[in-house]
Amino acid sequence: MNWLRSLIFNVLFLAGTGLILIVVSPVLLMTTRHALKFVAWWSTIQAAMLRVVVGLDHEVRGLENIPEGGFIIASKHQSAWDTFFFFVMFRNPAYVLKKELLNIPVWGLYVRKCRAIVVDRDGGASAMKALIRDTRDRLAAGRPVVIFPEGTRTAPGTRLDYHPGIAAMYAQCDVPVVPVAVNSGVFWGRRSYRKQPGTVTAEFLTPIMPGLKRREFMARLEDAIEGASTRLVEEAWARFPATLAQAESADPAPTAAAADGDSPTEVEKNHPQPVGESVDKSDI
């Protein structure tokens, strides 16, 4: 019956999101604070639907590693689940995302209103300057900044090179970077119709404090995220054996071209996605 539960969730997710975006569109005439409250509410609803309809819950570890004051979250990205989880956690995060997502009808307007940090991947030095400027602005407003350093979702057990933006943010913003490991792809994979019941684990790891050289920072960040994510994936497979079948049938890791941010597919254009998503939505 898992296929039926997944079907019900997918219909509710897509149709419900589209309807809600239209019905509450007057929020676009209000303040950023109102828009953030709406997206946080929407994210909480998605998490509740997953729990009730699919039987997919989540747990959070390492809350003691969340620092006081401003900080940047650098998270592993395996699933669309990652894109609304941080709204459930913090209510007002600022996601770093690619500018093509602004072209999604209606949803792109919410992205603008929420003042997400939009990056032009072809913008060169000017884009990097804008990334640093906007990150500092959101941090000054008391908002945690969320970035997926690989720039796209990866299947459990795979990894891609980390993009340079996170190194620049770390060097220029003078705040801790909190690595986050997840195993969400075990239950809601890339381009996977089915959602598996179980418990997604997100783990906040020891913050990396300012002051490291670029190479040392990147090595420490990747080692922390990848090592912990691998551990969480293996733990999920052992805890929920049924998810192994999904792992065995998972698609291969994305190509380098996809990771570099090619133009959005038709699926991206036609299906809204949570603020902060950096790739397509074809895994619904």
C-alpha positions as CSV (number, residue, x, y, z in Angstrom):
1,M,0.0,0.0,0.0
2,N,3.0,2.3,0.1
3,W,2.4,3.3,-3.5
4,L,-1.1,4.4,-2.7
5,R,0.1,6.4,0.3
6,S,2.7,8.0,-1.9
7,L,0.1,8.8,-4.5
8,I,-2.1,10.5,-2.0
9,F,0.7,12.6,-0.6
10,N,1.9,13.6,-4.1
11,V,-1.6,14.7,-5.1
12,L,-2.0,16.7,-1.8
13,F,1.5,18.2,-2.1
14,L,1.1,19.4,-5.7
15,A,-2.5,20.3,-5.9
16,G,-2.6,21.6,-2.3
17,T,0.4,23.7,-2.8
18,G,-0.8,25.2,-6.0
19,L,-4.2,26.0,-4.5
20,I,-2.7,27.5,-1.3
21,L,-0.3,29.7,-3.3
22,I,-3.2,31.2,-5.2
23,V,-5.6,31.5,-2.2
24,V,-3.1,33.3,0.0
25,S,-1.5,35.4,-2.7
26,P,-2.6,38.6,-0.9
27,V,0.3,37.9,1.4
28,L,2.5,39.0,-1.5
29,L,1.2,42.5,-0.8
30,M,2.2,42.3,2.9
31,T,5.6,42.3,4.5
32,T,8.5,39.8,4.3
33,R,7.6,38.8,7.9
34,H,4.1,37.7,6.8
35,A,5.5,35.8,3.8
36,L,8.0,34.0,6.0
37,K,5.2,33.0,8.4
38,F,3.2,31.6,5.5
39,V,6.1,29.5,4.2
40,A,6.9,28.2,7.7
41,W,3.2,27.2,8.1
42,W,3.3,25.6,4.7
43,S,6.4,23.7,5.6
44,T,4.9,22.5,8.9
45,I,1.9,21.2,7.0
46,Q,4.1,19.2,4.6
47,A,6.0,17.6,7.5
48,A,2.6,16.7,9.1
49,M,1.3,15.2,5.9
50,L,4.4,13.1,5.5
51,R,3.9,11.8,9.0
52,V,0.2,11.1,8.7
53,V,-0.1,10.0,5.1
54,V,3.2,8.3,4.4
55,G,4.4,7.4,7.9
56,L,7.6,9.4,7.5
57,D,8.6,11.3,10.6
58,H,11.9,13.1,11.4
59,E,14.2,13.5,14.3
60,V,16.8,16.2,15.0
61,R,20.2,15.6,16.7
62,G,22.9,18.0,17.8
63,L,20.7,20.9,18.8
64,E,23.4,21.8,21.3
65,N,25.6,22.7,18.3
66,I,23.4,25.5,17.1
67,P,25.2,28.7,18.2
68,E,23.8,31.9,19.6
69,G,23.7,34.8,17.2
70,G,24.2,34.7,13.5
71,F,25.4,31.5,11.7
72,I,25.4,29.8,8.3
73,I,24.1,26.3,7.8
74,A,25.9,24.2,5.2
75,S,23.8,21.1,4.6
76,K,24.0,17.8,2.7
77,H,21.2,17.8,0.1
78,Q,19.6,14.5,-0.8
79,S,15.9,15.2,-1.1
80,A,13.2,17.8,-1.6
81,W,12.6,17.2,2.2
82,D,15.7,19.2,2.9
83,T,14.2,22.3,1.4
84,F,11.4,22.8,3.9
85,F,12.9,21.2,6.9
86,F,14.9,24.4,7.9
87,F,11.7,26.4,7.8
88,V,10.2,23.9,10.3
89,M,13.3,24.3,12.5
90,F,13.9,28.1,12.4
91,R,10.8,29.7,10.8
92,N,12.7,32.4,9.1
93,P,15.8,31.0,7.3
94,A,17.2,32.6,4.2
95,Y,18.0,29.9,1.6
96,V,20.7,30.4,-1.1
97,L,19.2,29.4,-4.5
98,K,19.8,29.8,-8.2
99,K,18.1,32.6,-10.0
100,E,16.2,30.3,-12.4
101,L,13.8,29.5,-9.6
102,L,12.4,33.0,-9.8
103,N,10.8,32.0,-13.1
104,I,8.5,29.5,-11.5
105,P,5.0,31.0,-11.8
106,V,3.6,32.4,-8.5
107,W,6.2,30.6,-6.4
108,G,9.0,32.8,-7.7
109,L,7.1,35.8,-6.3
110,Y,7.1,34.2,-2.9
111,V,10.9,33.6,-3.2
112,R,11.3,37.3,-3.8
113,K,9.0,38.3,-1.0
114,C,10.8,36.0,1.5
115,R,14.1,37.7,0.4
116,A,15.9,34.4,-0.4
117,I,19.5,34.9,-1.5
118,V,19.4,34.5,-5.3
119,V,22.6,33.5,-7.1
120,D,23.4,34.0,-10.8
121,R,25.8,31.1,-11.4
122,D,27.0,32.7,-14.6
123,G,27.6,36.0,-12.9
124,G,31.3,35.6,-12.0
125,A,32.8,38.0,-9.5
126,S,29.7,40.3,-9.3
127,A,27.6,37.3,-8.4
128,M,30.0,36.4,-5.6
129,K,29.9,40.0,-4.3
130,A,26.1,39.9,-4.3
131,L,26.1,36.6,-2.4
132,I,28.3,38.0,0.3
133,R,26.4,41.3,0.5
134,D,23.0,39.5,0.8
135,T,24.3,36.9,3.3
136,R,25.5,39.7,5.6
137,D,22.2,41.5,5.2
138,R,20.1,38.4,6.2
139,L,22.5,37.6,9.1
140,A,22.2,41.2,10.4
141,A,18.4,40.7,10.3
142,G,18.7,37.7,12.6
143,R,18.0,35.1,10.0
144,P,20.1,31.9,9.7
145,V,21.4,31.4,6.1
146,V,21.1,28.0,4.5
147,I,23.2,26.7,1.6
148,F,23.6,23.3,0.0
149,P,27.3,23.4,-0.9
150,E,27.1,20.7,-3.6
151,G,24.4,22.8,-5.4
152,T,22.1,19.9,-6.2
153,R,20.6,16.7,-4.7
154,T,22.8,13.6,-4.5
155,A,21.7,10.0,-4.0
156,P,22.6,8.5,-0.6
157,G,26.3,7.4,-0.6
158,T,27.3,9.8,-3.4
159,R,29.0,13.2,-3.3
160,L,29.9,16.0,-5.6
161,D,32.6,18.8,-5.4
162,Y,31.6,21.6,-3.1
163,H,31.0,25.0,-4.8
164,P,33.2,27.9,-3.8
165,G,30.4,30.1,-2.5
166,I,30.4,28.5,0.9
167,A,34.1,29.2,1.3
168,A,33.6,32.9,0.4
169,M,30.7,33.2,2.8
170,Y,32.8,31.7,5.6
171,A,35.8,33.9,4.9
172,Q,33.8,37.2,4.5
173,C,30.9,37.0,7.0
174,D,32.8,36.2,10.2
175,V,30.2,33.8,11.7
176,P,30.2,30.1,12.5
177,V,29.3,27.6,9.8
178,V,27.2,24.7,11.1
179,P,27.6,21.5,9.0
180,V,24.3,19.5,8.8
181,A,24.1,15.8,7.8
182,V,20.9,14.1,6.6
183,N,19.7,10.8,5.4
184,S,16.5,12.1,3.7
185,G,17.3,10.5,0.4
186,V,16.9,7.1,1.9
187,F,13.1,7.8,2.3
188,W,12.4,10.4,-0.4
189,G,14.9,10.0,-3.2
190,R,15.8,12.1,-6.3
191,R,13.1,11.6,-8.9
192,S,11.4,8.9,-6.8
193,Y,7.6,8.7,-6.9
194,R,7.5,6.6,-3.7
195,K,8.1,7.9,-0.3
196,Q,9.2,5.3,2.3
197,P,7.9,5.3,5.8
198,G,10.5,5.7,8.5
199,T,12.3,8.5,10.3
200,V,14.6,11.0,8.5
201,T,17.5,12.1,10.7
202,A,19.0,15.6,10.5
203,E,22.1,16.1,12.6
204,F,23.7,19.5,13.4
205,L,27.4,19.0,13.7
206,T,30.1,20.9,15.6
207,P,30.2,24.5,14.3
208,I,33.3,25.6,12.3
209,M,34.4,28.9,13.9
210,P,35.8,31.7,11.8
211,G,39.5,32.0,11.2
212,L,40.6,29.0,9.2
213,K,42.3,29.1,5.9
214,R,40.2,28.3,2.9
215,R,41.6,24.8,2.2
216,E,41.4,23.7,5.9
217,F,37.9,25.0,6.2
218,M,36.7,23.2,3.0
219,A,38.4,19.9,4.1
220,R,36.9,20.1,7.5
221,L,33.4,21.0,6.2
222,E,33.4,18.1,3.6
223,D,34.7,15.6,6.0
224,A,32.1,16.5,8.6
225,I,29.1,16.5,6.3
226,E,30.0,13.5,4.2
227,G,31.2,11.3,7.1
228,A,28.1,12.0,9.2
229,S,25.7,11.7,6.3
230,T,27.2,8.3,5.3
231,R,26.8,7.2,8.9
232,L,23.2,8.3,9.0
233,V,22.4,6.6,5.7
234,E,23.8,3.3,6.9
235,E,22.0,3.7,10.2
236,A,18.7,4.2,8.3
237,W,19.2,1.2,6.1
238,A,19.8,-1.0,9.1
239,R,16.9,0.5,11.0
240,F,14.4,0.4,8.1
241,P,15.4,-2.6,5.9
242,A,12.7,-1.9,3.4
243,T,14.5,1.2,2.3
244,L,17.3,-0.9,0.8
245,A,15.1,-1.7,-2.1
246,Q,14.8,1.9,-2.9
247,A,18.6,2.4,-2.6
248,E,19.2,-0.5,-5.0
249,S,16.9,1.0,-7.6
250,A,18.1,4.7,-7.2
251,D,19.2,6.6,-10.2
252,P,22.9,7.5,-10.6
253,A,24.4,10.7,-9.3
254,P,23.7,13.8,-11.3
255,T,26.2,14.8,-14.0
256,A,28.6,17.6,-13.7
257,A,26.6,19.7,-16.1
258,A,23.5,19.3,-13.9
259,A,25.5,20.2,-10.8
260,D,26.7,23.4,-12.5
261,G,23.1,24.6,-12.8
262,D,21.8,24.1,-16.4
263,S,18.6,25.7,-17.4
264,P,15.5,24.4,-15.5
265,T,13.6,21.5,-17.0
266,E,10.0,21.7,-17.9
267,V,9.3,19.9,-14.6
268,E,11.0,22.7,-12.7
269,K,9.0,25.3,-14.5
270,N,5.6,23.6,-13.9
271,H,5.9,22.4,-10.3
272,P,6.4,24.8,-7.4
273,Q,9.0,24.0,-4.9
274,P,10.0,25.1,-1.4
275,V,11.9,28.3,-1.0
276,G,15.6,27.4,-1.3
277,E,15.4,24.5,-3.6
278,S,18.4,24.5,-6.0
279,V,17.4,21.9,-8.5
280,D,14.4,20.4,-10.2
281,K,11.3,19.1,-8.6
282,S,11.0,15.9,-10.6
283,D,11.4,13.7,-7.5
284,I,7.8,14.4,-6.4
